[in-house]
C-alpha cells in the first residue's frame, strides 16, 4: 500500500470534507518498524509556507492524493517546521502528543521518526 508514497507529490485531503490541504513533502518512518508513520504537509499562505506533521495511521493513498482521518484545524495547528528544516529530536514528542499518540523513543534515546 505504501510503495512509492515517498516519491509522489500529493494533496492531503479528508474523506468527506477536506481535513488538510497542502502538498505532501516527505514521509517519516517509525524507526522500530521501518513502516511509514507520518508525513509532512506544506500549509500556510504562499509567503508564509511551513510544514506540519500528519500521522499516516488510517490514511488512504490514491493517485494524486493522501486522505487522513484528522480534522483540518488539528493538522494546521500541529507543531510546524520550516520548509527547509528538519524536526529536532527534542520536538518529536510534541508532535505525537499533539495528535494524542504515544511516543516511544529507542532504548538508548534514539529518535522514533526517520525521514525517507
C-alpha positions as CSV (number, residue, x, y, z in Angstrom):
1,X,0.0,0.0,0.0
2,X,2.8,2.4,0.9
3,X,5.0,1.6,-2.1
4,X,6.1,4.8,-3.8
5,X,4.5,7.2,-1.4
6,X,7.8,8.9,-0.7
7,X,8.3,9.8,-4.3
8,X,4.8,11.2,-5.1
9,X,3.8,14.8,-4.7
10,X,0.3,14.5,-3.3
11,X,-2.5,16.7,-2.0
12,X,-3.7,15.9,1.5
13,X,-7.5,15.8,1.8
14,X,-10.1,14.3,4.0
15,X,-12.6,11.6,3.2
16,X,-15.8,13.6,3.5
17,X,-14.7,17.2,3.9
18,X,-11.2,18.5,3.4
19,X,-9.2,17.8,6.5
20,X,-5.9,19.3,5.4
21,X,-4.9,20.8,2.1
22,X,-1.4,21.2,1.0
23,X,1.4,19.4,-0.8
24,X,2.8,16.3,0.9
25,X,6.6,16.9,1.2
26,X,8.1,13.8,2.9
27,X,7.4,10.6,4.6
28,X,8.8,9.7,8.0
29,X,9.0,6.0,9.1
30,X,8.9,4.6,12.6
31,X,12.5,3.6,13.3
32,X,11.4,0.5,15.2
33,X,9.3,-1.0,12.4
34,X,10.6,0.9,9.3
35,X,6.9,1.5,8.4
36,X,5.5,4.9,7.3
37,X,4.3,6.7,10.4
38,X,3.9,10.4,9.5
39,X,4.1,12.7,6.5
40,X,4.9,16.4,6.3
41,X,2.4,18.6,4.5
42,X,3.1,22.1,3.3
43,X,0.5,24.6,4.6
44,X,0.1,28.3,5.0
45,X,-0.1,31.4,2.8
46,X,2.2,31.5,-0.2
47,X,4.5,33.9,1.5
48,X,4.4,32.0,4.8
49,X,4.6,28.3,3.9
50,X,5.7,25.9,6.6
51,X,5.5,22.1,7.1
52,X,3.3,20.3,9.6
53,X,3.3,16.6,10.5
54,X,0.3,14.4,10.0
55,X,0.0,10.8,11.2
56,X,-0.5,8.1,8.5
57,X,-2.5,5.7,10.6
58,X,-5.8,5.1,8.8
59,X,-4.6,7.2,5.9
60,X,-5.7,6.3,2.3
61,X,-3.2,6.8,-0.5
62,X,-4.6,7.2,-4.1
63,X,-3.4,8.7,-7.4
64,X,-2.5,12.3,-6.5
65,X,-4.0,12.4,-3.0
66,X,-3.5,11.3,0.6
67,X,-6.6,11.1,2.8
68,X,-6.1,11.4,6.5
69,X,-8.6,10.9,9.4
70,X,-7.8,14.2,11.2
71,X,-9.6,17.5,11.4
72,X,-8.2,20.3,9.3
73,X,-7.7,22.6,12.3
74,X,-5.8,19.9,14.2
75,X,-3.4,19.4,11.3
76,X,-2.9,23.1,10.7
77,X,-2.1,23.6,14.4
78,X,0.4,20.8,14.5
79,X,3.9,21.9,15.6
80,X,5.5,23.4,12.5
81,X,8.9,23.3,10.9
82,X,10.3,25.5,8.2
83,X,10.1,24.2,4.6
84,X,13.9,23.6,4.6
85,X,14.2,22.5,8.2
86,X,14.3,19.1,9.9
87,X,12.4,18.1,13.1
88,X,14.7,18.5,16.1
89,X,14.9,15.3,18.1
90,X,13.6,17.1,21.2
91,X,10.4,18.2,19.4
92,X,9.3,14.7,18.3
93,X,7.4,14.0,21.5
94,X,5.3,17.2,21.0
95,X,4.2,16.1,17.5
96,X,3.0,12.8,18.9
97,X,1.3,14.5,21.9
98,X,-0.5,16.9,19.6
99,X,-2.3,14.0,18.0
100,X,-2.8,12.1,21.2
101,X,-0.4,9.4,20.1
102,X,2.1,7.6,22.4
103,X,5.8,8.5,21.9
104,X,8.3,5.7,22.3
105,X,12.0,6.6,21.7
106,X,14.5,3.8,21.4
107,X,16.1,2.1,24.4
108,X,19.2,4.4,24.0
109,X,17.1,7.5,23.3
110,X,17.1,7.0,19.5
111,X,14.5,9.0,17.5
112,X,11.2,7.4,16.7
113,X,10.9,9.1,13.3
114,X,13.3,9.0,10.4
115,X,12.8,10.8,7.1
116,X,12.7,8.6,3.9
